[in-house]
Each structure stands twice: as structure tokens, then as C-alpha cells.
């Protein structure tokens, strides 16, 4: 039983491709009890019409429509709060996650309460993005003691635990914020390797607007988790080791 949360903004026909990717991987793993919560975040193209058509013929698809663009973070939060399954995976509406990576996450979804992914072909990204990502990771590990290999990738998350979080990110910081808060609460986790898509360098996630939010959310996390007098007690990391040889 798992929910697939699909945030989409002006993705057009890629939404249908994303849904088909999910269907193909669930068939491979013989998973019948799942739902696809697709969020159209105020698209100005035909994304809403495509999503409506898909939902009309597949009862597993639960659409959410934003009248205006609210950002990736708010889309994911809305999807999480609508999710009915005990676990969820975020699958971008541009079909950005490969079938092999999604299949790997489903294979290990019960290895721990939360499953994080680690990209092993980081050369698929431009050098600047690699530097920013590495700096981002080091700062989070130092300030929050997370000590994981990658904080901002796809994964499998516990729905109820995430619903209890007060998430503030409006954009791309949502994943790392969610992971930091869960890890510092001592949520059981495991890490599995994945490959980035071959066309990863074409993505435009390194923008001034996104960088501003990254800094803002990081500073707010420092205050919330490290400086506030009534800050929550940080619990030790609860890592589960996976025996990949089995």
C-alpha cells in the first residue's frame, strides 16, 4: 500500500508518461493497492485537462487543482495530507525518475520506516550544481548531525510522520526540510543507491529564487532545531543497514 505524489506545473503530456511509469513499476512489483495523487500547481498549459482525462478513466488517480502556482513545497504538502496509504513516494510530473530508480525504491520500501536515495552518477550534473549540492549537504550534516549521503533526492516516506511535521518550504527545499526533521526525530531510515537520469544537466533547478529559499529555509531550521529555547530534543540517527547481497 503506497501513495505516489505527483506534483506538476506546465508538464503537459509528460504527466501521462509519469502515470504510465508508475503503473509499469507497480505491475512489475505486483502492487495493486496504490493511489496516485497528482497536483496541478496552477498550470497555464493543458496539464489540467490531461490530468482530468486520466482521472476520469482511473479511479486510483486523485487530482488536486491549484488555481494559482503555489510552488513545489505546497503541492507536496497538499498531496501528503490527502494521502491515505501508510507510505508515499514523490514522483515529479515531468517523468524525471527513471523506472529503474522507482523500482529500486519499491523493492526496498519496507527495509526501514524511511528510505533515502543516494545518486552514484553525480557526473550527470553540471560542475556548479555538484559544488552547490556538496556544500549544501556538508552544512546540513554539520549543523543538524544528519550524517547521510544525500538529503534532497527521491525516497519513501512514512505518511503519518510527515503529516505531523510543520513544513515551511514553498519550493525545492521541501525534501531536505522533511528529511532533516524526520532524521532528528530518530525515524528509522536506510539508504539505497540510484542513477540520475541521463538528461539531468538540462534541469533548471539552480536559480536565484531557489537559492534564496534554500538559504532562508536553512536559517529557519537552524533557529527551530538549534537555537529556540523550546527546541525539540534531537534523537540519535536510527540507521538500518541493508544487505544488498541477499
C-alpha positions as CSV (number, residue, x, y, z in Angstrom):
1,X,0.0,0.0,0.0
2,X,1.6,3.2,-1.1
3,X,0.8,6.7,-2.4
4,X,2.5,8.3,-5.3
5,X,2.5,12.1,-5.1
6,X,2.9,13.7,-8.5
7,X,3.5,17.5,-8.4
8,X,3.1,19.1,-11.8
9,X,3.4,22.6,-13.3
10,X,3.1,23.1,-17.0
11,X,4.2,19.5,-17.7
12,X,1.6,18.7,-20.5
13,X,1.8,15.2,-21.9
14,X,4.7,14.3,-19.5
15,X,2.0,13.8,-16.8
16,X,0.6,10.9,-18.8
17,X,4.1,9.5,-19.2
18,X,4.7,9.8,-15.4
19,X,1.5,7.9,-14.7
20,X,2.4,5.2,-17.1
21,X,5.9,4.9,-15.4
22,X,4.2,4.4,-12.1
23,X,1.8,1.8,-13.5
24,X,4.5,-0.2,-15.1
25,X,6.6,-0.3,-12.0
26,X,3.7,-1.3,-9.8
27,X,2.8,-4.1,-12.2
28,X,6.4,-5.3,-12.0
29,X,6.2,-5.5,-8.2
30,X,2.7,-6.8,-8.3
31,X,1.4,-3.9,-6.2
32,X,-2.3,-3.3,-6.7
33,X,-3.2,-1.2,-3.7
34,X,-1.8,2.2,-4.5
35,X,-3.0,5.7,-5.3
36,X,-1.7,8.5,-7.5
37,X,-2.2,11.9,-6.0
38,X,-1.5,14.4,-8.8
39,X,-1.3,18.1,-8.1
40,X,-1.7,20.6,-10.9
41,X,0.0,23.7,-9.5
42,X,-1.8,26.4,-11.4
43,X,-0.6,25.3,-14.8
44,X,-1.3,27.6,-17.8
45,X,-0.9,24.8,-20.4
46,X,-3.1,21.8,-21.0
47,X,-1.8,19.9,-17.9
48,X,-5.1,20.3,-16.0
49,X,-7.1,18.8,-19.0
50,X,-4.7,15.9,-19.3
51,X,-4.9,15.2,-15.6
52,X,-8.7,15.4,-15.6
53,X,-8.8,12.9,-18.5
54,X,-6.5,10.5,-16.7
55,X,-8.5,10.7,-13.5
56,X,-11.8,10.1,-15.4
57,X,-10.7,6.6,-16.5
58,X,-8.6,5.6,-13.5
59,X,-10.1,5.7,-10.0
60,X,-6.6,5.4,-8.5
61,X,-5.8,8.9,-9.6
62,X,-6.8,11.6,-7.1
63,X,-6.3,15.1,-8.6
64,X,-5.7,18.3,-6.8
65,X,-6.0,21.6,-8.7
66,X,-4.4,24.8,-7.5
67,X,-5.9,27.9,-9.0
68,X,-2.5,29.7,-8.9
69,X,1.1,28.5,-8.8
70,X,1.9,27.8,-5.1
71,X,5.2,26.1,-5.5
72,X,6.6,22.6,-5.3
73,X,6.6,22.6,-1.5
74,X,3.0,23.5,-1.1
75,X,2.0,21.0,-3.8
76,X,3.8,18.2,-1.9
77,X,2.3,19.2,1.4
78,X,-1.2,19.2,-0.1
79,X,-0.5,15.7,-1.6
80,X,0.8,14.3,1.7
81,X,-2.3,15.5,3.6
82,X,-4.6,13.8,1.0
83,X,-2.6,10.6,1.0
84,X,-4.4,7.6,2.5
85,X,-1.6,5.0,2.3
86,X,1.0,4.4,5.1
87,X,3.9,5.3,2.8
88,X,4.4,7.7,-0.1
89,X,6.9,8.4,-2.9
90,X,7.2,11.8,-4.7
91,X,7.4,11.3,-8.5
92,X,7.9,14.6,-10.4
93,X,5.3,15.2,-13.1
94,X,7.9,15.6,-15.7
95,X,8.7,11.9,-15.5
96,X,12.1,12.7,-14.1
97,X,12.5,9.5,-12.1
98,X,13.7,6.5,-14.1
99,X,11.8,3.2,-13.9
100,X,14.9,1.5,-12.5
101,X,15.2,4.0,-9.7
102,X,11.5,3.9,-8.9
103,X,11.6,0.1,-9.0
104,X,14.5,0.1,-6.6
105,X,12.7,2.3,-4.1
106,X,9.6,0.0,-4.2
107,X,11.8,-3.1,-3.8
108,X,13.3,-1.7,-0.5
109,X,10.3,0.3,0.7
110,X,9.9,-1.9,3.7
111,X,13.6,-2.0,4.7
112,X,13.1,0.9,7.1
113,X,10.5,3.5,8.1
114,X,12.1,5.9,5.7
115,X,14.2,5.1,2.6
116,X,16.6,7.7,1.2
117,X,18.4,7.5,-2.1
118,X,22.0,8.3,-3.0
119,X,22.9,9.2,-6.6
120,X,26.0,7.4,-7.7
121,X,26.5,9.1,-11.1
122,X,26.8,12.7,-9.9
123,X,28.8,13.4,-13.0
124,X,25.4,13.6,-14.8
125,X,25.1,17.1,-13.2
126,X,27.0,20.2,-14.2
127,X,30.0,21.0,-12.0
128,X,28.4,24.1,-10.5
129,X,25.4,22.1,-9.3
130,X,27.7,19.4,-7.9
131,X,29.6,22.1,-5.9
132,X,26.4,23.7,-4.6
133,X,24.9,20.3,-3.7
134,X,28.0,19.1,-1.9
135,X,28.2,22.4,0.1
136,X,24.5,22.2,0.9
137,X,25.0,18.6,2.2
138,X,28.0,19.3,4.3
139,X,26.4,22.3,6.0
140,X,23.2,20.3,6.9
141,X,25.3,17.4,8.3
142,X,27.4,19.8,10.4
143,X,24.5,21.9,11.8
144,X,21.9,19.1,12.2
145,X,24.0,16.0,12.7
146,X,22.2,14.2,9.9
147,X,25.3,12.3,8.6
148,X,23.6,11.0,5.5
149,X,24.9,10.9,1.9
150,X,22.1,12.9,0.2
151,X,19.3,14.9,1.6
152,X,17.4,16.2,-1.4
153,X,16.6,13.1,-3.5
154,X,13.6,10.9,-4.1
155,X,12.7,8.4,-1.3
156,X,10.0,6.5,0.5
157,X,8.5,8.4,3.5
158,X,6.1,7.4,6.3
159,X,2.8,9.3,5.7
160,X,1.6,9.8,9.2
161,X,5.0,11.0,10.5
162,X,5.2,13.6,7.7
163,X,1.7,14.8,8.3
164,X,2.7,15.7,11.8
165,X,5.6,17.9,10.6
166,X,5.2,21.7,10.3
167,X,6.8,22.2,6.9
168,X,7.6,25.7,5.8
169,X,9.3,25.3,2.4
170,X,7.4,26.5,-0.6
171,X,9.8,25.3,-3.3
172,X,12.7,22.8,-3.7
173,X,13.9,22.8,-0.1
174,X,10.8,20.7,0.9
175,X,12.6,17.4,0.6
176,X,15.6,18.3,2.7
177,X,13.5,20.0,5.3
178,X,11.3,16.9,5.6
179,X,14.3,14.6,5.8
180,X,16.2,16.8,8.4
181,X,13.1,17.0,10.7
182,X,12.4,13.2,10.4
183,X,16.1,12.2,11.0
184,X,16.4,14.4,14.0
185,X,13.3,12.8,15.5
186,X,15.1,9.4,15.3
187,X,13.0,8.0,12.5
188,X,14.4,4.7,11.3
189,X,16.0,5.1,7.8
190,X,18.0,3.3,5.2
191,X,19.9,4.5,2.1
192,X,19.9,2.9,-1.4
193,X,21.8,3.9,-4.5
194,X,20.2,5.1,-7.7
195,X,21.2,6.6,-11.0
196,X,20.3,10.1,-12.1
197,X,18.5,10.4,-15.4
198,X,20.8,10.9,-18.4
199,X,19.3,14.3,-19.2
200,X,19.8,15.6,-15.6
201,X,22.0,18.6,-16.7
202,X,19.1,20.2,-18.6
203,X,17.1,20.8,-15.5
204,X,16.9,24.4,-14.3
205,X,16.7,24.0,-10.6
206,X,19.7,26.2,-9.8
207,X,18.0,29.6,-10.0
208,X,18.3,32.7,-7.8
209,X,14.8,32.2,-6.5
210,X,15.5,28.7,-5.4
211,X,18.9,29.6,-3.9
212,X,17.2,32.3,-1.8
213,X,14.7,29.8,-0.5
214,X,17.4,27.3,0.3
215,X,19.2,29.9,2.4
216,X,16.0,31.0,4.1
217,X,14.8,27.5,5.0
218,X,18.3,26.5,6.2
219,X,18.4,29.5,8.6
220,X,14.9,28.8,9.8
221,X,15.9,25.2,10.5
222,X,18.9,26.4,12.5
223,X,16.7,28.5,14.6
224,X,14.0,25.9,15.0
225,X,16.2,22.9,15.8
226,X,19.3,24.5,17.3
227,X,18.6,27.9,18.9
228,X,15.0,28.1,20.2
229,X,14.7,27.6,24.0
230,X,11.8,25.1,23.4
231,X,13.5,23.3,20.5
232,X,12.8,19.6,20.2
233,X,15.3,17.2,21.6
234,X,17.5,15.7,18.8
235,X,17.5,11.9,18.8
236,X,20.4,9.8,17.6
237,X,20.3,8.7,14.0
238,X,18.5,5.4,13.6
239,X,20.2,3.9,10.5
240,X,19.2,0.5,9.2
241,X,21.9,-1.3,7.2
242,X,20.6,-3.1,4.1
243,X,22.3,-6.3,3.0
244,X,22.3,-5.8,-0.8
245,X,23.8,-9.2,-1.4
246,X,20.7,-11.1,-0.3
